[in-house]
């Protein structure tokens, strides 16, 4: 955990303020108003399948902040998975990466979904 946190780099202050304002306060991506390369874009503009994973009890990333974006993405192959966390994982929102249950149950589903997308391509 310590190594992972030390690998991060500080965001420039102006970029951080811009991200907070646009993505969190104005919810610009969900509302379709996020400027990217001179165009306004949002979740409804996504043209590729979207895989989302959420913990139903998460207070760091609550389902209410994930599911509306997932539901707005129009691709029929999009999929949502629930992950209820793991015992012994100190930082639950990274449990999907390191948890035993995640590795045993969730990652096979994620990899199968990715394999199906690869086969479609």
Secondary structure, 3 states (H helix, E strand, C coil): CHHHHHCCCCCCHHHHHHHHHHHHHCCHHHHCCEEECCEEECHHHCCCCCEEEECCCCCCCCHHHHHHHHHHCCCCCCEEEECCCCCCCCCHHHHHHHCHHHHHHHHHHHHHHHHHHHHHC
